[in-house]
């Protein structure tokens, strides 16, 4: 557990002023001034140009009125946790079901939110008919193409940004030895982006991965991959940094600089799945460390003009994926199980209020 590298508010303010002046100013001054003491995250974020989003559990959205209210009020973008993944939209070959995903898109439209599509190509949560089938390379390539055209085409014009390829790099910095790599070779990545762009030319197309928040061997490998894709003319437009952190470890080094090197390739960046888990039970130092980590990721995004959104992977511990995935860990989100905001939530509000104030002047 570490609090190092937390950017003090005065440093953030000075850095944002410099970034603002270097960029020639902002039109955010036309936005109405909100009261920071009562404003929602999305209201505070609006003048910064960074959208504040959350991953959404659609079952909770349908059945939990408090969850639904907060999802609509606090966030300006939504990401489906599961309902756009292949095993959900096509559990039986040739039988497409976008019912739950359509409901989330309708919710977003009603609440003036944008939708991050997640995800078109991943090695997990694939339907069994696909992974257990016997395919020639040509057949499997056609199946992947049809899937991308079917899903991206169904939502054409309704998705702000797609996580086109998710987690294609392993922790050792090599291409993940996945179902796709084994059967199609590395070219599947470029193909996926080309097909997604053809299916929905207006969507921002992202590569998305975990453990690439700072500059390290894995983020170096992702950098090399996307640089190669750009050089090949592949229509990749962004890199998503997931942001699954733990108070067990120090904060990722040089996060803003890491985002900036992707920007130098002509790419947008985003924090796509932020949460900060702790060993249970939590105590005051862990709670403070969690707030510092959430704040550090947001500040890194605010300081990098290429960063267009900051998305948390769920906002309440009531529906968190962490306890079932990391036994003995939890307390990962901005709200408790009974929807009480944590110091991490307050830290994000302070950062956004400060950034908005700086950009108004």
N, C-alpha and C positions, 0 to 999 in steps of 0.2 A: 504494500500500500504506500502510495507516494503522492505528495502534493506538488512535486517539483514541476517546473515549466508552466505553472498557472500564470497567465498574463495579467498583471495588475491592471485595474481599471484605468489608471492614468496612462499606462503604456498603450492600452487598447485605444484610448481616446486619441493620443498623439499619432498613433499609426494610422487610424482611420482618417484623421485630418489630412495627413500626408497623402494617403491613397485618394481621398476625395479631391484634393487640389491637383494632384497629378492627372486625374481623370477628367479635369475640366468642369467639375461640378455635377450637380444632380438636379433633376426635375422634381425630386421628392418634396420640395417646399410647397407644392400645390396640394399635397395631401392634408386632410384635416388633422389638427393636433388632437391627440387622445390623452386622457388622464392615465399616466403610468401606474397609478395605484389601483385602477380598476380594469385596465385594458387587458384583452386576451393576448395570447402569444401572436396570433395572426395579425391583430391590430398593431402591436408593437413592431412586428417584422415588416409591415408593408412599406414604410419609407426606406428600408435598407435594400430592397430589391431581392432579398432572400426569402423564398417561400418556406414556411414552417409546416412540415407534414408529419403524418403518422401512418404506420401500417395499421390496417383495420382487420379485425376478426369479424367476419360478416354475421356469424351466429350471434355474437354479442351485440352487434349493431341492430339486429332484428329483435332481440329479446330483452335487452337491458337499456331502459330509458335514460339512465344517467350516462352510460357509456355513449349512447347515441347523441345526447345533448352536447357532451364535451367534445366528441369527435367533430361535430359540426361547428361549434363555437370557437374552439381553440386553434384549429389548423386550417391552412389554406391549400393543402394538397393531401391526397390520400394514396396509399399503396395497398393493394390486396395482399394479405398475408399468404393466402393459399389458392384463392378461387380463380386465378388466371394460370395456374400451373397445369401442366399437360395432363396429369392423372385426373384432374377435376373436370377439365373441359372436354376431354375425349377418353372416358374410362373404357369405352368399347370402340374398336376401330370403326371409323366412319360415322359414329354417332356423337355429334358435337352438342355440348350443353353449356351455354353461356349464361344461364339463368341467374346464378349468384353474382357473377361478375357484372352483368347488366344492372342488377340492383344496386351495386356499389357505384357504378358510373352514374346512375340516376340520382343517388344520394349526393354525389359530388356536384352534379349539375344544380340540384336544388339548393345547395349551400355555397355555390359560387367557388367551388374548389377545382383544382386541376388533378388529374390522375396520372400517377406513375405506374405503368404496366410492369408486372413482375410475374414471371419471366418467360421469355420465349424458348431459350435453350439452356438446360441445366442437366447435370448428371443425376440429380435426385428427383424424387416424386414423379417418375415416369410411369406410364401405365404398363401393367404386366404384359399386355398383348404385344407391346413394343419390345420390351427387353427380353422376353422369352421367345420371340419369333426368330425364324431363320430367314435372313434377308441377304440378297446380293448387295454389293456396295451401291449399285445403281438404284436398286429398289429402296434402300434405306435413305439415300440422298433425296430421292423423290418424296418419301414420306416426310422427311424433315422440311423440305420446301413447301409441301402441301400444308403442313401444320402452321408454319409461319404465315403463309398467305391466308389461311383460314382465320387464324386468331387476329393477327394484325389487321387483316382486311375487315373482319367483323367490327372492330373498334376504330376503323379508319376515321380520322378527324376528331376522335373523342379522347385520345390518349396524348398527354403532354410529352411524356418521355417514356421510352421502353428500356428496361434492362434486357437487352437482346441476348447477350451471352453472360452467364453467371458462373463465376468460380472455375474458370478453365485452367487456372494456374494452381499447382499444388504448393504445399508449404515449403518444399525444397527448391522452389523457383523454376521447376520444369513444368511442361504442359501436363495437366492431370491425366493419368492413365484411365480415362473414363470410357463409358460405353461409346461415346461419340468419337473419341480419338482412336480407340481400338478398331472401330468399324469404318470410319470415314477418313481418318488421318487429320492432320492439322488444318487442312483447307476448309473444314466445316465452319470455322470461326468467321472467316471472310465471307463465305457463302451466306451465313445467317444474316450478317449485316446488309449484304446486297439485297437479299430477299425481303428483309424487313423494310428497307428503304423503298423498294418497289411497291410493297403492299401499303405503306403509309408514309408518303414522302414528307409530311409535315412534322412527324414525331421526331423528337431528339433521341438519338440512338446511343445508348450507354453500354460500355463494358463495366461489370460490377463484381467486386471481390472483397474478401475480408483479410485482415492482417496486413493491409497496405496503407494504413493511416499515416505512418511515418516513412522516412527513407530507410529501407532495409532491403535484404536480398529479394524478398518476394515482390515488393513494389518496384524494384529495379527490373525484375522479369516482366511485370505488367507494363512498365514503361517501354521496354524493348518490344513487347508484343504490339502495343498500340502504335508505336512509332513505325514499325514495319507495316502495319495495316494502313496507316496514313500514307506512307510512301507508295503503297500499291494502289492508292486511289479508292480504298474501301470507305464507304460512307459511315464511318464511326464518328460520333460528335461529342462524346463525353465519357468520363471515367467516374464511376461511383465507388466511393470509399465507404464501406459498410459501417464501421465504428462500433463493433461489439467489443467493449472493453471490460476489464475487471479491476477492482480495487486491490487485487493481489499483486498487480504489477505496476511499474512506473508508466507514466503517460508516454505515448509514442513520440519519438524525437522528430523535430523539424516538420510538423504536419503542414503548416502553411507553405513552407518551402516545397514540400512534396506536391501539394496541390498546384503550386505555381509552375513546376516543371511540366506538368501535364498541360497546363494552360499555354505554355510556350510552344506546344505542338499544335496549337489552334483548337484545343478541346475545352469544352465546359467541364466543370467538376461539380460533385454533390456529395454530401454526407447522406447515406441512403438508409441505414438501419441502426441508428445509434441507440445503445443501451449500455448500462454500466452495472454489472452484477457484483455481488459481494458474498463472502462466506457468511453463513448464518450461525448465530444471530448477529445482527448488525449492532454497532455501537457508534458513539459520536464521531470518532475519527473516520470510520468507514463512511458514514453519512456525509461528512465533510469532503472526503476524497471523491465520493460519487459526484457531488455538486461540482467539484473542481474539474473532473474529467468531462462532464457534460459541457461545462463552460469552455474548457480548452478547445473542444471540438467545434463549438459554435464560433468562438473567437477566431479560430483558424479559418473558418469559412467566411466570416465577415471581413477578414483582412485580405481575402483573395477574391478579386473581382470576377474570376471565372466561376466561382461557386454560386450556383443558382438556387440550391435548396438544402435544407437541413431537416431530415426525416428521422423520427424516433421509431424504433421497432416496437410499436405498442406503447400506450401511455399509462397503463395501470397494471400493477402487479397481479390484479385479479385474473388476468388472462395471459400472463407471461409464459413464454416458451422456455424460460431459463430453468426452472426447477426440475423439469422432466429431462432436460438435456444435460444439465450440470448438477448432479445430485449434491445436496448440501449447500447449494448457492441459490441466490434469489435477490429480492429487493432491487430489481434492475431498472425500474421505470420511474417516470416523473411523479406518478400518483401512487399512493398505497392501495391495498386491496379494497378499502372502503372510501376511495376517492379523495383522500386528503393530499393536497399538494406537498411535495417534499422540498427541502432546501435546494435540490437540483432544479426544480421548476422555478423557484425564486431567482436562482442564479441566471437562468436563461432570460427571464424577464428583465433583470438588471442589464445584462449585456445588450439586449435588443433596444431597451430604452436609451442606453448610452449611444449605441451606434446610430439610432434614428435621430437623436439630438444633434450629433456631430454632422450628419449628412444634411440636416436642414439648414445649416449655416454656411 
